[in-house]
Amino acid sequence: MSGWWRSDGEDLLLFLRVQPRASRNLFGEVLGDRRKLYLKAPPVEGKANQELVRFLAKSLGVPKSRVVIEAGETGRNKRVRIRELATLPEKLPQKR
């Protein structure tokens, strides 16, 4: 287990620090108890949150309906629940 994610029953909780307006969507470095996540979308009118849900669903191989932003909708620090996924896949799109 890592500080930026944990299992919660059948679900997975992710603790993220989102950086909008990046050149591409990918996971970045671990910052304490959060993982940086770079998103192309701007933080206006919910576009970054929509991109976050889309990107996580694709990266984790789950439907978008199973990705829920539980906390931080209007901020950069977010808690995201992935329903019915107990652990992270080994490969995630990461910044090099």
C-alpha positions as CSV (number, residue, x, y, z in Angstrom):
1,M,0.0,0.0,0.0
2,S,1.1,3.6,-0.7
3,G,0.3,6.9,1.0
4,W,-1.6,8.3,-2.0
5,W,-4.0,5.3,-2.4
6,R,-5.7,2.8,-0.3
7,S,-8.2,0.0,-0.5
8,D,-11.6,0.7,1.1
9,G,-13.6,-2.6,1.0
10,E,-14.2,-3.3,-2.7
11,D,-13.2,0.2,-3.7
12,L,-10.0,2.1,-4.2
13,L,-9.4,5.6,-2.9
14,L,-6.9,7.9,-4.6
15,F,-5.5,11.1,-3.1
16,L,-4.4,13.4,-5.9
17,R,-3.0,16.8,-6.5
18,V,-4.2,17.9,-9.9
19,Q,-2.2,20.2,-12.2
20,P,-4.5,21.5,-15.0
21,R,-3.4,22.9,-18.3
22,A,-0.5,20.5,-18.7
23,S,0.9,19.4,-22.0
24,R,-0.6,15.9,-21.6
25,N,-2.5,13.7,-19.2
26,L,-0.3,11.6,-16.9
27,F,0.6,10.6,-13.4
28,G,3.5,12.5,-11.8
29,E,5.5,12.3,-8.7
30,V,4.4,11.4,-5.2
31,L,4.1,14.5,-3.0
32,G,3.8,13.2,0.6
33,D,0.4,11.6,0.8
34,R,-0.8,12.6,-2.6
35,R,0.1,11.8,-6.2
36,K,0.4,14.6,-8.7
37,L,-1.8,14.2,-11.8
38,Y,-1.2,16.3,-14.9
39,L,-4.3,17.1,-17.0
40,K,-4.6,18.9,-20.3
41,A,-8.0,20.5,-19.5
42,P,-8.3,24.0,-18.0
43,P,-9.9,24.4,-14.6
44,V,-13.0,26.1,-15.9
45,E,-16.7,25.0,-16.0
46,G,-15.8,21.5,-14.6
47,K,-13.6,20.6,-17.6
48,A,-10.7,19.5,-15.5
49,N,-12.9,17.3,-13.4
50,Q,-14.5,15.7,-16.5
51,E,-11.0,15.1,-17.9
52,L,-9.9,13.6,-14.6
53,V,-12.8,11.1,-14.6
54,R,-12.2,10.2,-18.2
55,F,-8.4,9.8,-17.7
56,L,-8.7,7.7,-14.6
57,A,-11.4,5.4,-16.1
58,K,-9.2,4.8,-19.1
59,S,-6.0,4.3,-17.1
60,L,-7.6,1.9,-14.7
61,G,-9.8,0.1,-17.1
62,V,-13.1,0.8,-15.5
63,P,-16.3,2.6,-16.8
64,K,-16.5,6.3,-16.0
65,S,-19.6,5.7,-13.9
66,R,-17.3,3.9,-11.3
67,V,-15.0,7.0,-10.9
68,V,-16.4,9.4,-8.3
69,I,-14.8,12.6,-7.1
70,E,-15.6,12.5,-3.3
71,A,-13.8,15.6,-2.2
72,G,-12.1,18.6,-3.8
73,E,-14.3,19.3,-6.8
74,T,-13.3,23.0,-6.8
75,G,-9.7,22.6,-5.6
76,R,-6.5,20.9,-6.7
77,N,-6.4,18.3,-3.9
78,K,-8.9,15.6,-4.6
79,R,-10.1,12.3,-3.1
80,V,-11.4,10.0,-5.8
81,R,-13.2,6.7,-5.3
82,I,-12.9,4.0,-7.9
83,R,-15.8,1.6,-7.2
84,E,-15.2,-2.1,-7.4
85,L,-11.5,-1.9,-7.9
86,A,-9.5,-3.0,-4.9
87,T,-5.9,-2.3,-6.1
88,L,-4.0,-0.3,-8.6
89,P,-2.8,-1.8,-11.9
90,E,0.9,-2.2,-12.1
91,K,1.3,0.1,-15.1
92,L,0.1,3.7,-15.0
93,P,0.8,6.5,-17.6
94,Q,3.7,8.3,-15.8
95,K,5.8,11.3,-16.3
96,R,9.4,10.5,-17.3
